Amino acid sequence: MIKIEHLGIAVKDLESANKTYAALLGKPHYKVESVASEGVNTSFFSCGESKIELLEGTNPDSPISKFIEKRGEGIHHVAFLVDNIEQEVERLEGEGFRVLNREPKLGADNKKVVFLHPKSSHGVLVELCQEII
């Protein structure tokens, strides 16, 4: 089973974005988390069966900071929840997708994650994620 787990949105100022999305969604974020390996602070909002993940770079060299510098704030990635990330990576590689990190790494919100290159998915960075049990 694959379903949309969250939309990742790159923001310059997490505190300001939290206020904006709290007003938009009518409720506060439920979690803030730092992922030091990616140089990012994250904030999560529930949105129906899915989530919104706000991402703020913690240094100028982080992927999020570079994304914002190049493209501005906005949708950074779409994350799909999968039951078995290793099998999905193998299947998608067989379908011709370019995998950025074949070995799953620890992401935010208790997930292991793998990213697919945007060039293999019509300009959209795709994150595959699986709950860590």
C-alpha positions in Angstrom: 0.0 0.0 0.0 1.2 3.5 -0.9 -0.4 6.6 0.4 0.6 10.3 0.7 2.2 10.6 4.1 3.0 14.3 3.9 3.8 17.3 1.8 7.2 19.0 2.7 7.2 22.7 2.4 10.5 24.7 2.6 10.3 27.9 4.7 12.7 30.6 5.6 11.3 31.1 9.1 9.8 28.2 10.9 8.2 30.3 13.7 6.5 32.6 11.2 5.4 29.6 9.0 4.0 27.8 12.1 1.7 30.8 12.8 0.6 30.9 9.1 -0.2 27.2 8.9 -1.9 27.2 12.4 -4.2 29.9 11.1 -4.8 28.2 7.8 -5.5 24.8 9.3 -7.2 26.0 12.5 -4.9 24.1 14.8 -1.3 24.3 16.0 1.5 22.1 14.9 1.9 18.9 17.0 5.6 18.3 16.8 8.9 20.2 16.2 12.0 18.1 15.5 15.6 18.7 14.3 17.3 16.4 11.9 21.0 17.3 12.3 22.2 15.1 9.6 20.1 17.0 7.1 20.6 20.5 8.6 16.9 21.0 9.1 14.3 21.9 11.7 10.9 20.5 11.0 7.4 21.1 12.2 4.4 18.9 11.6 0.7 19.6 11.2 -2.1 17.0 10.9 -4.2 17.5 7.8 -6.8 14.8 7.4 -5.1 11.4 6.9 -1.9 13.2 5.8 0.5 15.8 7.3 2.2 19.0 6.4 5.9 19.1 7.2 7.5 22.6 7.3 11.2 22.5 6.8 13.7 25.3 7.8 17.4 25.0 7.1 19.7 25.3 10.1 22.7 26.5 8.1 23.4 28.0 4.6 24.7 24.7 3.3 21.7 22.6 4.2 19.6 21.2 1.3 16.6 23.2 2.4 18.6 26.5 2.6 20.0 25.8 -0.9 16.5 25.0 -2.2 15.1 28.2 -0.9 18.1 30.2 -2.3 17.5 28.7 -5.7 13.7 28.4 -5.9 12.3 30.3 -3.0 9.9 29.0 -0.4 7.3 26.4 -1.4 6.6 22.8 -1.9 9.9 20.8 -1.5 8.7 17.2 -1.7 5.9 14.8 -1.7 6.3 11.8 0.8 4.6 8.5 0.3 4.3 6.0 3.1 5.2 2.5 2.1 5.1 -0.8 3.9 8.5 -2.0 2.9 10.9 0.7 1.8 13.6 -1.7 0.5 11.2 -3.5 -1.7 9.8 -0.2 -3.1 13.3 1.0 -3.9 14.0 -2.2 -5.8 10.7 -2.0 -7.6 11.1 1.7 -8.5 14.6 1.2 -9.7 13.3 -1.5 -12.0 10.8 1.0 -13.3 13.6 3.4 -14.2 13.4 5.8 -11.2 16.7 7.3 -10.1 17.2 6.8 -6.4 19.3 9.4 -4.5 20.0 7.3 -1.4 19.5 3.6 -1.9 20.2 2.9 1.7 17.3 4.3 3.9 18.4 6.9 6.4 16.8 8.2 9.5 14.3 11.0 8.9 12.0 13.0 11.0 8.8 11.7 12.7 10.3 8.2 13.4 10.7 7.3 9.7 13.4 5.8 7.6 13.5 7.6 4.2 14.7 7.3 0.7 14.5 10.1 -2.0 13.9 9.8 -5.7 15.6 12.3 -8.0 13.1 14.9 -9.4 14.3 14.3 -12.9 12.8 10.8 -12.8 9.4 12.0 -11.4 8.6 15.1 -13.6 10.3 17.6 -11.5 9.0 16.5 -8.1 11.3 15.3 -5.3 9.7 12.2 -4.0 10.4 10.8 -0.5 9.5 7.2 0.4 9.1 6.7 4.1 8.4 3.8 6.4 7.5 3.8 10.0 10.4 2.6 12.3 9.0 -0.1 14.5 
